[in-house]
């Protein structure tokens, strides 16, 4: 029996990789979320580390954490990643920053990746896809 296109779409959505995007710049977060969704990812956004932690502790889905390193509110992306790994030890992490200086000082969690801003959407989507396949 052939599968109709609506069933294929539902199947793809059920298999979508869920990305928690932590970005305090609204326009960047909105643009990036739209691009990721166009590439088949499910995206949840948080404007700061506290919102991201709230999302994760309430049991919401998350397959990959994509976090800006420079975040407001006293908890930056580097600390957030360590806290998230305490909650979900195998969760893949991708750090993002436009600051080379910050990258040189970064103490990343094991197995994490880094993407430079401004984002190259195709490169980022490939990176997310590869990390999802590994986990």
N, C-alpha and C positions, 0 to 999 in steps of 0.2 A: 504494500500500500504506500503510495507516494506521500511524502511529508509536505504539507503546504507551507507557504512562506511565513505565515503567522506562527506556526509551530516552531519553525527554525529560529525566528526572532526570540520567542519565549525561551527556547533552549539556550541560545546565546546569552540572553539576559541572566538566566539561572547560573550560567558558568562565568559570568563577568567577575573580573578581579576587582575587589573593593579596596579603594585607595582612600586613606585618611590624609587629606591635604591640610597642612597647618601653615597658614600664610596670613600675616596681619595686614597686608596691602589688599584692600577689597577688590580693586580692579584687576590686579594680578591673579588673585584667587579665582575670580569669576571667569576670566579669560582662560586660565589653565584648566579649571574644572570643565568648561565647555569643550575644550580641545580633547581632554581625556575621555569625556563621555562620547564624543564623536568617534573616538577610536575603540569604543566598546567597554571602557572601564566604568564601574560604579564609583561615584565620588561623593565623599562626605567632607565638608570643610569645617575648619575651626580657625578662629582668628588669633588664638593664643594657646599656650600650653595647658592652662586650666580647662579650657573647653575641650581640648583633645583628650585629656585624661578623663574628663566626665564622660565623653563618648565611649571610651574604652572600658571604663569601669561599670557602665550600665549594660554591658554585654552586646553592644552594637557591633555589627560585622566590621572587620578590618583585616585585609590580607597584606597590606603594605603601608608603612608610615612614610609619607613624603613631607618633610618639615624644613622650613626656612631655619637657618641657624640663628638669625637675629630676630628675636620675638620680644614683644613687650610683656610687662607684668611680672618680672622677676625670675621667670623660668625661661631660659633660652632653648633653642632646638637641641643643643648638645645635652643639656640636663634632661630635657624631655625624653630623648631617646633612651637614656639610661633608665629613667623611671618606667618607661614603656616596656623595656626589656625585663624589668622585674615583674611586671604584670603578665607579659607574653614573651617568654624567653626566645622563641624562634621567629618572632615577627621581623620581616625584612625592613630595613630602614634606608631611606635615601635622604641625604642632607642636601640643601640648596643654599647658595649664597652668591652674591655678586661681589663679595669682598675676598680678595686673595689673602690678605693679612689674616682674616678670620680663619680661613682654611688651613693656613700654616700652623695655627694654634689649636686646631680641632683635635680632641681626643675622642675619636669615633668609636662606637660600639663595634664589636667583631662582626665582620661580614657586611658592613654597611658600604654604601656607595655614595658618590658625590656628583651633583650636577650643577654646573655654573649657570648663573643668570647673566644675561637674559636667556630664557629657555629656548632650546631647539626642540619643538614639539615631537618631531619624528624620533630624535635621539632619546628623548625622555620616555616616549611610549615603548620604544625597543627595550630600554633599560628596565622599565616596569614589567614588561612581558617576560624578560629573561629572569628577573628576580622571582616572579610568580611561578615560573616553571621549576625553579630550584626548590621551592618550598611547597 
